[in-house]
Amino acid sequence: EDDTVEGEYLTRVAREENGTLVWEDQLLPVVEPELPQVQIMMDMNALTHLKSLPPSRLALEVDFFPMPTPVQDKGGRPYFPYMLLMVEGSQGMIIGFAMMPPAETKEILWGQIPLEVVSKLAELGARPHEIRVVSELLAHLLEPVGRELSCPIKLMEQLPGLEDARDGLLQFSGGW
């Protein structure tokens, strides 16, 4: 009979008994990790420009993922970049992307994502009516942008348009 409660997992736990370790099974809860503290970078001129635009019908899908193919800047060492991909949701058309080199920490890299999204949208002159993501981390990072633009950030199970665009991009780049 299964006595597990959702969120609990069977775990082997050691305890000391008479100077020796004795192992036993215990059901322990898994603690959800806290979202990291990230300092968000922002182009305030681009954000102000976007705020001045009327909301469009654009349903923006956004994802951030590592690229499987290394790149090399002239005279530099090769590295695996990250891709920030932005797609128009209904047709799956790529409307913006940024290949981002690794940063000193992931938090520094993540802090650049809102800046890149706002900059790309300002270049397009498009203020989305919603932003869709599949990652809780991206939803967390883009929440201040959504708040400033009065644009909801929707955490979705899937983003079919973006997934097709990403798959095509990875095939083209020789990735998996």
Secondary structure, DSSP 4 states (H G I P E B T S, - for coil): ---PPTTEEEEEEEEEETTEEEEEEEEEEPPPPPPPP------HHHHHHHHHSPB-S-EEEEEEEE-SS-EE-TTS-EE--EEEEEEETTTTEEEEEEEE---SSHHHHHHTHHHHHHHHHHHHT-B-SEEEES-HHHHHHHHHHHHHHT--EEE-S--HHHHHHHHHHHHHTT--
